[in-house]
Amino acid sequence: MFVKHVRIEKMNSIATLCREIASSPVTSQREIASRLDCSLGRAHSLITEAMARSYVRHANGGYELTDTGHVWLDQFKVDNAIILAAGFGSRFVPFTYDTPKGLMKVKGTPMIERQIEQLHAAGVTSIQVVVGYLKEKFEYLTDKYGVTLVFNPEYATKNNMASLYHARGYLGNTYILVADNWIENSLFHAWEPDSWLSCVFFDQPADEWKVNLGSYGRITKMEIGLTSGWAMIGPAHFTREFSQTYVPMLEAYYHRPGTQDFYWEHIVKENLKSLPIHINKQATGNVYEFESFEDLRRYDATYMMNSNNEALATIETVFGVSQAEITGIRPLQGGLTNLSFVFECQGTAYVYRLPGAGSDKLIDRHDEKATYDLIAGLDIADEIYYFDPESGVKISRFYSDVRVSNAESEDDVRDSMRLLKTIHDAGITPDHRFDIEERIAYYETLAQDMDAITFADYPKVRAKADELLAFRRALDVPEVLCHIDYIYANILRVPDGSIRVIDWEYSGAADPLIDIAMYGIFAYYTKAQIDRALRYYLDREPTAREEARTYLYVALGGFVWSIWCEYKQACGDEFGDYSVTMYRYMKEYYRILKDGGYLDECVDSH
């Protein structure tokens, strides 16, 4: 086996030698040694054997490939390239809210286009681009470069192993690229005899895939994280033999539970004995993998002064600063409606709230601003520095050392309910209402127009909702300002001891007990936990009528948000099991209301 391995390595080295000679004239063995990154003695050995096999001959004071050499070399001709471009690129917000990271320009050229052009220059014109997030943005590449788009429907829930799985039928003698790499000097060729991983040397710690090397540059170990050494950055290449071994492994890993976060490199890492692969050493500064917008700005100074990004231009105007002074940009996770990011300016951190897709149809931003104006004197909400009711863009203070309220903490739940009671008792009644019946009908129309409602028993459940809505109309409860989106994640415990409630976009006049119900379903509470929250809110045992009102809004709240979620998913957002969980609340609490006799008792008492 060892002898066979050495022979393969030598023949591949001869093929690389022939490729170099075919690509451009070689005048000396010293030049060969330099190009192949090997010793002069090894260069002499390779050129001697290549000449003995009649692949190479002397010519014009150097060496040239013979016809026999050309024929032999063609077995290593590259078939195609697969470019992985399905991901969101969260570290590049706000740019990636409307532009996939691979289409961001570096020095005036989209990163993916530079790689495509480098591939074309090497003679590789069969290119497949695996897309997912904002897939339509890549469509122009089919006309401009003749690429084939391959859709990865799992781009939002799985890592790039899934992308390669969906393109596995194209794997042969293939380059594997990532759309958001930037390559200064092309490392692509018409012929590739070896499987390899592009690697860059790091002289300091980095959170990258480190490689250990054996003889002939073969990679013997891969691990994430290094103090210094060679690490994977940039493209890879699979030979046909490598792909034939890799594809069945890829299929097996894909179907194995718990691999949704796997990169395609995990398979190589765990099977290096069966998947021989080598290092392709890249000079420092040739291959870039920008980890953040700050990295990109350091490389391309044009982003310092004018990024051509609307969000940064707005910040620039609001605070009267240059874009170079806007730093520390990073995504803010957790919201279902909006796309938000944190930035720093003049020593203070802020949150830029950009409404998500379709939210203009879900939320009246004028009403939201009216709420913020009404509660300004209560000192309980996020501090607003800019609010545009037309676009929904909001800039508020970012509380860096806050703790999000814990829905499983007895103290936090008690404090959250007491604060809610204070808000309700403040005597604020806005002109705008949150009418859950109107919202159900409205969201339903939006969802049905897109054929988005997927629940098989929806007509039956809709009839139950109509029954509950009729009961609600008969309650005739005085309405006050309600938050509606009173989720624990919107309740912030600030270091100064205060509690602030953020994101009032769904707020309006409503039955105050709707907020207890919403708090419960957003926390995925059981009935016992909802009952506990209600007791904390009232500071006493609830009446049957108060229980009925709370359970009513648990059911109707679950129903309205399940429809909302169906619509949002049709717009391209992903929410996992959220819609199913909300739909289940509707069914379960309808049963509780009916079986517990709450509806009859409350009608009689009313």
N, C-alpha and C positions, 0 to 999 in steps of 0.2 A: 504493500500500500504506500509506504514512504517513497519507494523508487518511482511508482506511478505518479505520485504527487509532485516529485521533483521534476519529472519529465514534462508534466502538464505546465508547471510553472515556467520551465525553460522555453517551451514552445510558445506560451503566451508572451513571454518576454521577446522572443524573436518576432512574433506578430506585432508587438508594440514598436519594435525597431523598424520593421517594414512600413508600418503606418507613418512613423516619423519621416522616413525617407520619401514615402509617397506624397506626404503633405508639403514638404519643402526640401530643397537640396541640403545634403549633409556633406561637409568637406573633410571632416576628420573624425577619428575615433574619440578624441577628446570632446568634440561637440556631441557625439552620441552619448558619452558618459554624462554630460551635463543635462541633455534632454531627458534621459532615462533615470536621472538621479541615482546613478550607480558608479561603481569604481571603474577606473580605466581598464583594469584587468578583465572585469566582467564585460565591458563594452567590446573589448578585443575578442573575447570568447564568443559573444553573440554574433558579431559581424563575421567571424570566421565560419561559424556553422551556417549562417544564412547564405554565405557565398558558396559553401560546400553543397547546399541544397539548391543552388541556382536561383535563389530568390533575389539576391543582390549581386551587383557587379561594380567594378571600378568604372568611373566615367567622369571626365572633365575635372580631374584632380580631386574627386570625391567619390561618392557612391550614389547609385540609382537603382530603382526597383526594376527587375526584369519582367517580361510578360508572364513567366511562370510565377513570379512573386505576386503579381497583381491578381492572378487567378486564385492562388492559394489564400491571399489576404481577404478576398471577397466573402469567404465563409464567416468572417467576423463583422460583416457590414451591419450597422445598426438598423433595426427595423422601424423603430418609432420612439416617441417620448410621451410619457404620461405626466401631466402637470396637475397637482392637487390644489384646488382652488375653492373648496366648498365651505370653509370655515368663516366665522364672523370677524375675527380679529379684534377682540374686546380691548386689547391694550392700545388700540389706535382710535378710540373714540375721541372726538365726535366725528371724525372722518368716515369711519366705517358704518355709521348710521345710514349713509346713503351711497357709499362706495365700498365695494369689497377691497380688502387690504391689497390684494395682488394688482388692483387697478390704480392704486395710488402712484402718483408720479414721483420719480427720483431724477433730479437733473433734467426734468422736462419729459421723461418717458415713463409710461406705466411699467412697473416691475415685470409683470408677466410678458409684456411685449418685448422687452429687452431680451428675455430668455428665449422667446420664440424666434426672434431675429438671429440670435446666436446659433440656435439649432438649425435654422434654414441655411445660414452661412456654412455650416458643417455638412450640409446635404441631408439633414434629417427633416423631412417635410410632413411625415405622418405623425400628427400630434393630437392627442386626446386630452381634453381639459375636463377634470371632474369638478362639477359645480354643485352648489346647494344654495347658500345664502345669497340673495339677490342675483339668482342665476341668470335673469334676463339681461343683466348688465354685461355679461360676457358674450352675448349673441353676436355682436358685431365682429368678433374674432373669426367667426366662420366665413364671413365675406372677405375680411382683410387678409387672413392668413390660411384659410382653408382648414381650420381645426375642426375636430369633432367634439361636441359637448356631450358629456356623460353625466347624468343627474344622480346625485347621492341623496335619496329621500331621508336619510338618517343624519344629515349634517348637524342638526341641532342637538342630538342626543348621544352621538357616538364620536369617537376620535377618528384620526385619519386612516386607521386600519380599515374602517368601513368604506372609505372613499376608494382605497385600492381594491377592496373586495368587489365593488361595483364595476371596476375597470379591469378586473382580472383576466377577462377574455382577450385583452390586448397585450398581455405580458409575453414578451419574447426576448429578443436582444434589445433591451429597452432601457432608456433613461427614465429615472423617476425624479421629478422636480417638485418644488413647492413654489406656488405662484408668487409669494411675497419675499423671495430671496432676490438680492441684487448682486450680479456678477460683473466685476469690472472687465476682466479679460476672459474670453470664452474658454471653457475647459472641455468643449464638445468636439467630437471627431466623427468622421464617416465610418470608422471601424473601431470596435472595442472588443478586445480578446478576453478581458478580465471582468469579474464582478467587483465593484468597488464602492466605497463610501467617501465622499468629499470630506476632508478634515482640515481643521485650522488649529494651529498651536496656540495655547493659552499659557501665559506665564503667571497667571493669578487665578484664584478660585472662580468657578463659573458653574451655573446650574445647567450644564450641557451633558450630552452623552460622551463620556470618556471612552477611548479605545486603547487596549493593550495590544502590542504587536509581537508577532513571531517572525520566523524566517520569511524572506521575500516580501515583507510588508503585509503578511496575512494577519488579519485581526483575530486575536485569540480570546478577547474578553471585551464586553461592553457593559458599562454601568453609568447611571445618572449621577452627575456631580463629580467635580474634579478640583483638586488644589492647583494643579498645573498639568500640562501635557496636551496630547492631541485629542480633539473633540469633533464630533460630527457637526458640520455646518455646510449646508448646500445640497447639491444633487447626489444621486446614486446611480449606479448602472447594474443591471442584471443581464447576465448572459442567457442564452436560450436554455442551457442545461440548468442553470440556477433557477430560472423561472419555472421549469418543469417540476423541480423539487419543491419550490416555494408555494405554488398555487394550491396544491392539496393541503398544505399546512395552513395557508391563509383561510381556506374554506372551513377547516376544522376549528381554528381559533375563533373565527367569526361566529360559529354556532355554539361556542362554549360559553356558558353563563359567566358573567363577571368580567368580560373583556371589552365592555363598551368604551372604557377609557384607554384602550391600547392604541399605541402607534404601530404602524406596520413594522417599525424597527424592533419592536418587542419580539416578534417571531424570529428575526435574525439573531437577536441577542440570546435567545433560549435554545437556538439550534445551530450554533456556529460549526459544529463538527459536520453536520449534514449540509450546511450552506456556507461553503468556503467563500470568503469575501476579503478584499484587500483595502488598504488605505490609498486614497488619492490625495496626496499632500498638496495643500494650497498655500501659497504665500500669504502672509499677513496682509490684509487689506484688499484681497481679491474677491472673497465671497463674504457678503454681509447678510446677517439675519437680524433685522432691526427689532429689538425687544420692546420698544416703546416709541411714542412720538418724540420724546426727548432724544433718543438715539438717532432718529431720522433727522431731526433738526441740527444735531451736531454734524451730521454727514452732509446734509444739503442745506446750506445757510439761507436759501430762499424762503424756507419755512419760518425763519425767524421774524421776518418783517411782513410778509404777506402770504398767508397759507391758502388763500382763496376759499376759506371755510367760513360759512355764514355765522356759525356759533362763535368762533374766535373774533370775527369782525364785530359782533354784537358786544362781546366783553370789552373789546378795545374801545368802543364808543361809550359804553356805560361808565367805565372807570377812567377814561381818558388816558390810557396807557398804550404803549406799542405792544404788538403781539409777542415780541421777545420777552416782555415782562410777565407774560401769562405762562406759568410753569406748573409742574406737579400734576399734569392732567392724567386722570385715571378713571376708569368706569366705576359707577356706583351701582351695585347689584341689588336685586330684591324687588323692584317694582314690577307690577303686571301691566300697567297702563302706559308708562313713560320710559324714555331712554334718558338717563341722567349720568352726569359725570362731575367729578370734583376737580377744581382747579385752584391754583394759588395766585394771588395778585397783591402786591404791596404788603406782603407779610401776613395776609389773612386768607383763609381757605373758604371757598364758596361751592355751592351746588348749582349747576346749570341743568335745569329741567327742560328737556325737549320732548314734546308730546309724541307718543308712539303712533305707529300706523293705524289709521282708522279712528283714533281717539277724538278727532274733530267731530265725528258723528256721535260720539258717546258722551261728550262733556261740553257744557256751555262755559267757556272760560270767562265770560263776563260775569256769570253768576259766581264762579269761584273767586274772582277778584272782589266781588261785592261782599262775600263772606269775610275775606281777609280784612277788608275795610271795617266791617262791623265788629270784629273781634280784636282789633288793633289795641284797644285799651285794656284787654284782659291779660296781656303778657303771657299767653299760653301757647302761642303758635310759633312756627319758624319765622325768623326775621327776614323780611323781604326787602331786597335792594332794587329789584327790577321785575316788573310784571307787564307783559304785553297781552292783553285779552284777545287780540286778533289771532296771534300765532300760538298762544298758550305758553310761550317761553317764559320761564321764571328763573330768577337768580336769587338765591337765599344763602344765608350763612350756613357753613358746614361746621357741625359740632364734632370736633375731632376726638374728644375723650368721653363721648356719651356712651351710655349703655342702653341698648334696646330693651324695652320691657319684656319680661319673661312671663309668658302666658301660663307656665307651670309653677310659677312662684306665688305662694299664698299672699305674701306682702305686696308683690307687684300687681296682682289682680285686684286686691283690695284698694290700692292707691289709684289704679286706673279707673275703677268704678266710682270712687269718690270724686275724682277729677271730672268724670263724665257728668255726675250729678250736679257739680258746680256749674259746668257749662250749660246744662239744661235749665238750671234755676236762675241763670243770669238775666232772663227775661228778654232774650234776643229772638225776634221772629222776623226772618228775612222775607223779602217779597217773593223770592223764588222757592219752590217746593221740591222735595224729592217724593214724587208720587209713584209708589212702587207699581201700581196698576198701569199707569202710563208708561213707565220704564219697561215693564214686561212686554207690553204691546209694541213699543218702539223697537226694542232690541230684537224682538221676534220678527218684525218686518225686515230689519237689516239682515238678520241671519237667513230668513227664508228667501230673500232676494238673491242670496248667494248659494242657496241650497245647502246651507251649512248645518242645519239641525239633523243630527245623526241618530238620535235616540229612537229605537224601534217602537216604543210604547208612548211616544210623545203626545198623540191625541188624547189618550186616557189620562195622562198626567196633567195635560192642559185643562181638561175638564175639572179635575180636582182643584187646580189652582183657581179656576173660575168660582168654584164653591167657596174657597177661602177668601177670595177677593170680595164676594158678596157679604160675607161675615164681617170683613174689615170695614166696608162702607157703613155698616150698621153701628159700628163702635162709637163714632163721633167723638174722638179724643182730641183735646186741644193740642195744637202742634207748636213745637219750638225748634230752634236751630239744632240740627243733628249733623254729626260728622259723616255718617253712613259708612265710610271706609275706616271704621275704628278698629283697625287691626293692630295687634301688639307691636308690629314692626314700625308703625307710625307713631308710637308713644316712646319718646326719648327721655331718659333720665340723665339730666345734665349734671356735671360735677359740682355746680353751685347748689345742688339739692333740689332744683326746680324740675318740673316735668313739662315737656313741650309736646304738643300734638301737631304733626306735620301733615301735609297733603290733604287739603280740604276740597279737593276738586269735585267730589260727588255730594257735597254738603247741601243742605236745604231744610226747609221747614218740614217736620214729620213728627209722628208719634215718637216720643223719646225712647220708648222701649225697643225701638228698632235698632238702636246702637248696641244694646246688650246682645241682641240676637246676632248682629253682624260680628261683634267681637268673638262670639262663640263659634260661629261657623268658620271664620277665618283662622281660628286656632284649632280647628278640627275637634272641637269639644264634644264630649259625651253629654247626655242629658243631665247627669249629676253635676258636671262642671258648669253647665249653663245655669242650672238652678243656684249654684254657689255664687256665681257672678251676679245674678239677679238679687240675691240676699245682700251682698255687699253694696250694691247700688242703692237699694231701698233702706239698708241698715235695719231691717226687720224681716219677718217672714212675709212672703208675697200672698196676696189674695188669689183666688182661683181666676179672677178676671185678669190680673196682672200676669199670671202664668200663661193664660191663654193668649194674651197679646204677644208675649215674648215668643212662645212656640209658633204662633202665627207668622211672625217675621222670620223665624228660623226657616220655616217651610218656604215662604215666599222669597226670602233672601236667597236660599239655595237655588230656587227656581230661576230667579232673575239673573244670578251670576252664572248659572250653567248655560243659559242662552247667550249671555254676554261673552262667555268663554268660547262657545261654538263659533260665534261671529269673529272673534279675535283670531282664532285658529285658522279660519278661512282667509283671514288677511295675511297669514304667514307666520303668526306667532305660535310658540309651543308652550303648553302648560301642563304637560304630563297628565296625571289623573284628576286634575282640578275640577274639570267640568263634571266628571262622573261622581266625584265626592259631593259637589254641590247638588247635583240632581238627586242623589241619595238622601240628602237632608230634606228635600221637598217630600219625598215619598214617606220617609220615616216619621216626620213630624206631622204630616197629614194624618197618619195612622194614630199617632199619640193624641192628637186633638179629637179625632173621631172616637177612638176606643175609650179615651178617658172622659168622655162626655163634656169636654170643655166648651164646645160650641153651643150645646143645648143650655148648659148652666149659665153661660154668659149672656145668651139671648134672653133667658128668663129674668136674670138679675137686672139686665138693662131696661 
